Amino acid sequence: MTAATLVALAMQGPAGAAPQTYTVVIEGFQFMPQALTVQRGDRIVWQNKDLVPHTATAAGSFDSGTIEAGKSWSYVASKAGTLAYVCTLHPTMKANLIVK
């Protein structure tokens, strides 16, 4: 196997499971769900259903930039751990992404 194949298999998570896509809804100045558990290689989509822009920002891990009202942004989980994230525009909006 090539190194690229080994990396691809490692990103699939347990037992070679295919990556999944999860959605976090931003609505009412909240991230829903406030805690989401995923596997490495899974895609997480933040969908902004509020009338104002938001961000999804985990210091040192990911930063969506501004997600305008009615728009979305996605991230592929690449390393295990608990990533606490926040909306930098509305710092009371907090949630956790747990990557296994």
DOVO-802602 format. One record per residue (C-alpha): residue in three letters; x, y, z. Coordinates in steps of 0.05 Angstrom, whole numbers, padded with zeros to 5 digits, always signed. Example, Ala and Ser with C-alpha at 12.3 -4.5 7.8 and 13.67 -1.06 7.14 Angstrom:
<sites>
Ala+00246-00090+00156Ser+00273-00021+00143
</sites>
This chain:
<sites>
Met+00000+00000+00000Thr+00023+00070-00014Ala+00028+00123+00040Ala-00031+00160+00009Thr-00074+00097+00014Leu-00056+00087+00087Val-00074+00160+00102Ala-00140+00152+00066Leu-00157+00089+00106Ala-00138+00123+00171Met-00185+00181+00155Gln-00243+00133+00147Gly-00248+00119+00221Pro-00265+00053+00254Ala-00270-00010+00211Gly-00262+00030+00147Ala-00330+00063+00155Ala-00346+00114+00101Pro-00343+00187+00124Gln-00409+00217+00145Thr-00436+00288+00139Tyr-00467+00323+00199Thr-00503+00390+00202Val-00499+00441+00257Val-00556+00491+00252Ile-00544+00562+00273Glu-00610+00592+00294Gly-00635+00635+00351Phe-00562+00654+00366Gln-00546+00581+00383Phe-00507+00524+00353Met-00552+00462+00351Pro-00531+00412+00373Gln-00486+00445+00425Ala-00443+00381+00427Leu-00431+00337+00367Thr-00390+00273+00365Val-00360+00252+00298Gln-00304+00208+00271Arg-00241+00232+00237Gly-00256+00243+00164Asp-00328+00264+00176Arg-00353+00329+00146Ile-00390+00379+00190Val-00433+00433+00156Trp-00454+00495+00195Gln-00519+00523+00165Asn-00536+00594+00186Lys-00611+00601+00192Asp-00607+00667+00231Leu-00618+00735+00198Val-00547+00758+00217Pro-00477+00732+00202His-00440+00684+00249Thr-00374+00647+00253Ala-00354+00578+00277Thr-00284+00586+00305Ala-00241+00537+00345Ala-00175+00571+00362Gly-00118+00535+00328Ser-00164+00485+00293Phe-00215+00517+00246Asp-00245+00584+00229Ser-00304+00591+00183Gly-00296+00665+00172Thr-00363+00701+00166Ile-00421+00655+00150Glu-00474+00701+00121Ala-00548+00692+00135Gly-00576+00634+00094Lys-00506+00608+00077Ser-00465+00549+00102Trp-00392+00528+00114Ser-00362+00460+00122Tyr-00301+00428+00156Val-00272+00358+00152Ala-00250+00333+00220Ser-00178+00311+00215Lys-00152+00299+00285Ala-00182+00270+00348Gly-00199+00313+00407Thr-00251+00360+00435Leu-00255+00426+00398Ala-00290+00481+00436Tyr-00315+00532+00386Val-00349+00599+00388Cys-00380+00652+00344Thr-00329+00708+00346Leu-00384+00759+00329His-00428+00735+00387Pro-00381+00704+00440Thr-00438+00677+00483Met-00451+00626+00427Lys-00409+00566+00445Ala-00408+00492+00428Asn-00363+00431+00425Leu-00342+00385+00368Ile-00316+00318+00394Val-00274+00281+00343Lys-00260+00207+00357
</sites>
